[in-house]
Amino acid sequence: MTCQLAQINVARGRAPLEHPSMRDFVELLDAMNALADATPGFVWRLKTEEGDSTGIRAYDDPLVIVNMSVWSGIEALQDYVYKSSHKYVFRRRKDWFEEMTSPSLALWWIPAGQIPAVEDGKARLEILGKKGPTPDAFTFKETFPPPH
């Protein structure tokens, strides 16, 4: 079976996206999404008709935003997150988002061509929080190979 890497990350804003303190983050969204779309190994990302996922309410808390995407593998996602201009946004995350007490990122393997649902991503975050990294939900710090 050929697999691809799915990821979910969630963050709780320090303020609503409309607040002036969130302006820099909001202004960077289109560029970061376009960069992801153009990155080698990118397959899919969660988005509304507006082009991003900030309008999707996966949790009751309106300050929590969700992002999901699918990649050809771990290296492609790592290149985007840590080696592209996205690293600027990643470094500034504490300016815009609160520290999470539960996992905010989960990675898992899916069959190529499958698109994960938000509920599946939320379940992967729960698995990671309960069991730690496993082949069902892991992090960049402790990865697992795709199933054979």
C-alpha positions in Angstrom: 0.0 0.0 0.0 1.3 3.4 -0.9 0.9 5.9 2.0 0.9 9.6 2.5 1.3 11.7 5.6 -1.7 13.4 7.2 -1.2 16.1 9.8 -3.5 18.2 12.0 -2.5 21.1 14.1 -4.6 23.2 16.3 -3.9 26.5 18.1 -5.8 28.7 20.5 -5.5 32.3 19.6 -4.6 34.9 22.2 -7.4 37.0 20.7 -10.0 36.6 17.9 -8.6 36.8 14.4 -10.2 40.2 13.9 -8.3 41.7 16.9 -5.4 44.0 15.9 -2.9 41.8 17.8 -3.6 39.0 15.3 -3.3 41.2 12.2 0.3 40.0 11.3 -0.8 36.3 11.5 -3.9 36.9 9.4 -2.0 38.9 6.8 0.5 36.0 6.4 -2.2 33.3 5.9 -2.6 33.7 2.1 1.2 33.6 1.5 1.8 30.6 3.8 -1.1 28.7 2.1 0.2 29.5 -1.3 3.7 28.4 -0.2 2.3 25.1 1.1 0.4 24.6 -2.2 3.6 25.1 -4.2 5.9 23.0 -2.0 7.1 19.7 -3.5 5.3 16.9 -1.8 2.2 18.8 -0.9 -1.0 16.9 -1.7 -4.0 18.6 0.0 -5.0 21.1 2.7 -8.2 21.8 4.6 -9.9 25.0 3.4 -13.2 26.7 3.0 -14.2 28.7 -0.1 -12.3 31.6 1.4 -9.1 29.6 0.9 -8.0 28.8 4.4 -9.3 26.8 7.4 -9.7 29.6 10.0 -13.5 29.6 9.5 -13.8 25.9 10.3 -15.0 25.4 13.9 -13.7 22.0 15.0 -14.1 22.8 18.7 -16.6 24.7 20.8 -14.0 27.3 21.6 -14.1 30.0 18.9 -10.5 30.9 19.5 -9.3 27.5 18.5 -8.3 27.2 14.8 -7.5 23.9 13.0 -5.2 23.2 10.1 -5.0 19.8 8.3 -3.0 18.8 5.3 -1.6 15.7 3.4 1.9 15.3 2.2 4.0 12.8 0.3 6.0 12.1 3.4 7.6 13.5 6.5 10.5 15.1 4.8 8.2 17.2 2.5 6.2 18.5 5.5 9.4 19.1 7.5 10.9 21.1 4.6 7.8 23.3 4.5 7.5 23.8 8.3 11.2 24.3 9.1 13.1 25.1 6.0 10.8 27.5 4.0 9.7 31.0 4.9 7.0 29.3 7.0 9.7 29.1 9.8 9.2 32.8 10.4 5.5 32.1 11.2 6.5 29.1 13.3 9.0 31.2 15.3 6.3 33.8 16.0 3.5 31.4 17.1 3.8 32.4 20.7 3.0 36.0 19.7 -0.4 34.9 18.5 -1.3 31.6 20.2 -1.4 30.3 23.7 0.6 27.4 25.0 -1.5 24.2 24.6 -1.8 21.8 27.5 -2.7 18.9 25.2 -1.0 17.9 21.9 -1.5 20.5 19.2 0.1 18.5 16.3 -0.5 14.9 15.2 0.9 13.0 12.2 -0.3 9.7 10.8 -0.2 7.7 7.7 -3.1 7.3 5.3 -3.6 5.4 2.1 -2.6 7.5 -0.9 -5.5 9.4 -2.3 -7.5 9.5 1.0 -8.6 12.8 2.4 -8.8 12.8 6.2 -11.8 14.3 8.0 -11.5 16.8 10.8 -13.0 14.3 13.2 -10.3 11.8 12.3 -7.6 14.5 13.0 -9.2 15.3 16.4 -9.2 11.6 17.2 -5.5 11.4 16.4 -4.7 14.3 18.8 -6.7 12.4 21.5 -4.7 9.2 20.8 -1.5 11.1 21.0 -2.6 12.7 24.3 -3.6 9.4 25.9 -0.9 7.0 24.6 2.0 9.2 23.4 3.6 8.7 20.0 2.4 5.4 18.3 2.1 4.4 14.7 -1.5 5.7 14.9 -0.5 9.3 16.0 3.0 10.7 16.3 5.1 13.9 16.1 8.2 15.1 14.3 10.2 14.2 17.4 9.2 10.5 17.3 8.1 9.4 13.9 7.0 6.0 12.6 7.5 4.5 9.1 4.5 4.0 6.9 2.7 0.7 7.2 3.7 -2.0 4.6 
